[in-house]
Amino acid sequence: MSLTTAKRFTIAEYHRMAELGFFKEDDRVELIKGEIFYIVAKDTPHSVCETRLER
C-alpha cells in the first residue's frame, strides 16, 4: 500500500504559476498553507446569512 501526499506550493511557485497563465484573469484562487483553493463567489443567501450573523 502506498500513500501519496499533495504538493505544497510556495508563494514564489504560486506567483510564477500566475505569471505563466495557469489561472484565468477572473479566477478567484487563494494559496492557503501551500494548497491552492478556488474561492466561491458570495451570492445573495451567503450575504444574508453573513449580515444576520454580524447582528
C-alpha positions as CSV (number, residue, x, y, z in Angstrom):
1,M,0.0,0.0,0.0
2,S,1.4,3.4,-0.9
3,L,0.3,6.8,0.4
4,T,0.6,10.0,-1.6
5,T,0.8,13.5,-0.3
6,A,-0.4,16.6,-2.0
7,K,2.1,19.0,-3.4
8,R,2.5,22.1,-1.2
9,F,3.3,25.2,-3.2
10,T,5.5,28.1,-2.1
11,I,4.5,31.7,-2.5
12,A,7.1,32.1,-5.2
13,E,5.7,29.0,-7.1
14,Y,2.2,30.3,-6.8
15,H,3.1,33.7,-8.2
16,R,5.1,32.0,-11.0
17,M,2.1,29.9,-11.9
18,A,0.0,33.1,-12.2
19,E,2.6,34.6,-14.4
20,L,2.7,31.6,-16.7
21,G,-1.1,31.7,-17.1
22,F,-2.2,28.7,-15.0
23,F,-5.1,30.8,-13.7
24,K,-7.5,32.8,-15.8
25,E,-7.8,36.5,-15.1
26,D,-11.2,36.2,-13.5
27,D,-10.3,33.1,-11.4
28,R,-10.6,33.6,-7.7
29,V,-7.8,31.5,-6.2
30,E,-6.0,31.6,-2.9
31,L,-2.9,29.9,-1.5
32,I,-3.6,28.6,2.0
33,K,-0.9,26.6,3.8
34,G,0.6,25.6,0.4
35,E,-2.6,24.5,-1.2
36,I,-4.4,26.3,-3.9
37,F,-8.2,26.8,-3.4
38,Y,-10.8,28.2,-5.8
39,I,-12.8,30.7,-3.8
40,V,-16.6,30.6,-4.5
41,A,-18.2,33.9,-5.2
42,K,-20.6,35.1,-2.5
43,D,-24.2,35.0,-3.6
44,T,-27.3,36.5,-2.0
45,P,-28.0,33.7,0.5
46,H,-24.4,33.9,1.7
47,S,-24.6,37.7,2.1
48,V,-27.9,37.5,4.0
49,C,-26.5,34.9,6.5
50,E,-23.4,36.9,7.0
51,T,-25.4,40.0,7.8
52,R,-27.6,38.1,10.2
53,L,-24.5,36.7,12.0
54,E,-22.9,40.1,12.3
55,R,-26.1,41.4,14.0
